[in-house]
Amino acid sequence: MTETNQSIVVGSGLAGLTTTFQLINNGSRVILLEKTDKLGGNSVKASSGINGVPTIYQHNNGDTIEFFQQDTIKSGKGLSNTDLVSTLTSKSLSAIEWLTKDIGVDLSKVTLLGGHSFPRTHRGSGPLPPGFAIVSSLIKKIEDIQTKKPDTITILKQSKLNKIISDEKNNKVNGVEYIDEVTNETKQISCKNLVLATGGYSADTQSLDTSLISKHRPDLLQFASSNGQQTTGDGVKIAERDLDVKLIHMNKIQVHPTGFLNINDLNSKWKFLCGELLRGIGGVLLSPHNGERFINELETRDVVTDSVLKHCNVSCDSNGLAMEKDTYISVLVISEEDYAKANSHIDFYVYQKLLQKGTFEQLYDLLKKINPNLDLSYKELIEKFTYIDELVSGSKTDSLGRKSFGNKFSNKPIYFGLTTPVLHYSMGGIEIDKNSRAIKKNGEIFENLYAVGEVSGGLHGENRLGGNSLLECVVFGREVSNHILN
Ligand SMILES: Cc1cc2nc3c(=O)[nH]c(=O)nc-3n(C[C@H](O)[C@H](O)[C@H](O)COP(=O)(O)OP(=O)(O)OC[C@H]3O[C@@H](n4cnc5c(N)ncnc54)[C@H](O)[C@@H]3O)c2cc1C
């Protein structure tokens, strides 16, 4: 292959876009490959936000890098690579400042998500979900550079990485082969550095012979996915096949407790995520069997999911819903006053018929529909919410351990909908060193192959904390570009 100075970045989610922007903004040439016809990947779907500590938007709430680090390691149950956690948490402030000051994204609202000791998950005050706001601003910045200096960047959409080409000793990457999905031609390009930013594998359930979920966690094939259908672990599969890279934590796949169940499309394999934000602002989860809360809704995702699996199984034979198989269903309820804290999100979900605004009578009817044998009268449902209001006001202590609630339900209109666990995030991926370079099975480090974002593994351990993935893309995307530039 011909000698070149250019980098190839594969994947145009937040990890790929951050790396690309930083490289071209510093005068380095990039070819960006994206297999779909749109830039943005799963990153555009991110709805809860991005973590950062200690930022001005936290208003001196007592949070520190040390607390953030401890929460991340605790959530990962001791499996996280602590060097990577240290980089993630100590560079989170500069990541937020870069996004707000250099890229121009509004991240002024802060929420408490499950497993965090302090509110530290940032999003904007306007209607745009944070993932979309960040990605669209970065794309605009990249396009501005492309207009001014067209030689710096080539963006190839519908171009699917197919093979990685390395030198004879398999120490160094020389280029890639990709399929132009428009013409079906196979093409080759050379590079000085290759950055894999192809995302995770939480939608890799369709072709069972190649599926990473089928290989590493067949027990999870029963769940639908919150991810885009392109999320099939291509980078992981190709790098292992062609370069013998080491994979880590491949069986660690996060099942998010709350994907929305659309009552008119219960059996779809693809679900909208009901972001943790909606529990963070005050939403509670009820069991379909007795209308009872069954878990501290602000526990980490793995704990909430385990509890849903234990308490919320609904048999397809015994209910008024058109379900093809037994499903786990919990009912999310949000107070009218808490609605104001995430009104644009909630309006969108109401528009999609995933949440409805209604009365407690309507909530009761829905519970009856899910479970005609519901062990609860309407009066008892109202009493349960009177009790929840006492927890909210602090006059009673929650036996489930929740310390932070939203506003009282107080017999006003409510927002409610059905949720179910969904495949959401792959903690596993390509093992990397502290500079995000891929490690081979024999322990050697590739000098010019980087893995950044969800394609990499080891940072999150057993269970990723909400808001840490967008942060990972920004922090390590910037680290990778610095390493390449220096
Ligand atoms: C619904 C949803 C909500 C979320 N909310 C949050 C949140 O609020 N906060 C948070 O921190 N995290 C959140 N996450 C997780 C987070 O969005 C993702 O983990 C993160 O965006 C991954 O970014 P990435 O750049 O690594 O990959 P992606 O954004 O998935 O991008 C990967 C890109 O690579 C492309 N690609 C794949 N294979 C190839 C190939 N062979 N050739 C060329 N291109 C290829 C894909 O098409 C895709 O565009 C959420 C995830 C989902 C699904």
PDBQT file of the ligand as one rigid body, heavy atoms in Angstrom, charges set to zero:
ROOT
HETATM    1  C1  LIG A 501     -31.198   4.867  23.237  1.00  0.00    +0.000 C 
HETATM    2  C2  LIG A 501     -29.861   5.142  23.846  1.00  0.00    +0.000 A 
HETATM    3  C3  LIG A 501     -29.740   6.129  24.810  1.00  0.00    +0.000 A 
HETATM    4  C4  LIG A 501     -28.492   6.378  25.402  1.00  0.00    +0.000 A 
HETATM    5  N1  LIG A 501     -28.378   7.392  26.319  1.00  0.00    +0.000 NA
HETATM    6  C5  LIG A 501     -27.139   7.677  26.813  1.00  0.00    +0.000 A 
HETATM    7  C6  LIG A 501     -26.955   8.807  27.659  1.00  0.00    +0.000 A 
HETATM    8  O1  LIG A 501     -27.878   9.555  27.946  1.00  0.00    +0.000 OA
HETATM    9  N2  LIG A 501     -25.694   9.045  28.131  1.00  0.00    +0.000 N 
HETATM   10  C7  LIG A 501     -24.619   8.259  27.807  1.00  0.00    +0.000 A 
HETATM   11  O2  LIG A 501     -23.513   8.526  28.260  1.00  0.00    +0.000 OA
HETATM   12  N3  LIG A 501     -24.775   7.195  26.986  1.00  0.00    +0.000 NA
HETATM   13  C8  LIG A 501     -25.997   6.907  26.467  1.00  0.00    +0.000 A 
HETATM   14  N4  LIG A 501     -26.148   5.847  25.616  1.00  0.00    +0.000 N 
HETATM   15  C9  LIG A 501     -24.951   5.105  25.194  1.00  0.00    +0.000 C 
HETATM   16  C10 LIG A 501     -24.213   5.930  24.157  1.00  0.00    +0.000 C 
HETATM   17  O3  LIG A 501     -25.109   6.639  23.343  1.00  0.00    +0.000 OA
HETATM   18  C11 LIG A 501     -23.351   5.047  23.255  1.00  0.00    +0.000 C 
HETATM   19  O4  LIG A 501     -22.663   4.104  23.999  1.00  0.00    +0.000 OA
HETATM   20  C12 LIG A 501     -22.331   5.912  22.556  1.00  0.00    +0.000 C 
HETATM   21  O5  LIG A 501     -23.013   6.910  21.846  1.00  0.00    +0.000 OA
HETATM   22  C13 LIG A 501     -21.456   5.094  21.635  1.00  0.00    +0.000 C 
HETATM   23  O6  LIG A 501     -20.775   5.974  20.801  1.00  0.00    +0.000 OA
HETATM   24  P1  LIG A 501     -19.761   5.404  19.734  1.00  0.00    +0.000 P 
HETATM   25  O7  LIG A 501     -19.274   6.576  18.967  1.00  0.00    +0.000 OA
HETATM   26  O8  LIG A 501     -18.774   4.529  20.392  1.00  0.00    +0.000 OA
HETATM   27  O9  LIG A 501     -20.648   4.458  18.809  1.00  0.00    +0.000 OA
HETATM   28  P2  LIG A 501     -21.942   4.798  17.943  1.00  0.00    +0.000 P 
HETATM   29  O10 LIG A 501     -22.537   6.099  18.268  1.00  0.00    +0.000 OA
HETATM   30  O11 LIG A 501     -22.816   3.600  18.032  1.00  0.00    +0.000 OA
HETATM   31  O12 LIG A 501     -21.335   4.932  16.471  1.00  0.00    +0.000 OA
HETATM   32  C14 LIG A 501     -20.738   3.851  15.817  1.00  0.00    +0.000 C 
HETATM   33  C15 LIG A 501     -20.824   4.117  14.322  1.00  0.00    +0.000 C 
HETATM   34  O13 LIG A 501     -20.007   3.159  13.636  1.00  0.00    +0.000 OA
HETATM   35  C16 LIG A 501     -20.659   2.766  12.454  1.00  0.00    +0.000 C 
HETATM   36  N5  LIG A 501     -20.147   1.463  12.026  1.00  0.00    +0.000 N 
HETATM   37  C17 LIG A 501     -20.310   0.271  12.644  1.00  0.00    +0.000 A 
HETATM   38  N6  LIG A 501     -19.715  -0.703  11.937  1.00  0.00    +0.000 NA
HETATM   39  C18 LIG A 501     -19.151  -0.117  10.845  1.00  0.00    +0.000 A 
HETATM   40  C19 LIG A 501     -18.423  -0.616   9.729  1.00  0.00    +0.000 A 
HETATM   41  N7  LIG A 501     -18.169  -1.928   9.557  1.00  0.00    +0.000 N 
HETATM   42  N8  LIG A 501     -17.992   0.258   8.793  1.00  0.00    +0.000 NA
HETATM   43  C20 LIG A 501     -18.272   1.605   8.928  1.00  0.00    +0.000 A 
HETATM   44  N9  LIG A 501     -18.987   2.113   9.950  1.00  0.00    +0.000 NA
HETATM   45  C21 LIG A 501     -19.422   1.264  10.908  1.00  0.00    +0.000 A 
HETATM   46  C22 LIG A 501     -22.119   2.717  12.872  1.00  0.00    +0.000 C 
HETATM   47  O14 LIG A 501     -22.976   2.736  11.757  1.00  0.00    +0.000 OA
HETATM   48  C23 LIG A 501     -22.228   3.945  13.756  1.00  0.00    +0.000 C 
HETATM   49  O15 LIG A 501     -22.588   5.087  13.029  1.00  0.00    +0.000 OA
HETATM   50  C24 LIG A 501     -27.372   5.597  25.023  1.00  0.00    +0.000 A 
HETATM   51  C25 LIG A 501     -27.503   4.596  24.053  1.00  0.00    +0.000 A 
HETATM   52  C26 LIG A 501     -28.729   4.373  23.467  1.00  0.00    +0.000 A 
HETATM   53  C27 LIG A 501     -28.846   3.289  22.433  1.00  0.00    +0.000 C 
ENDROOT
TORSDOF 0
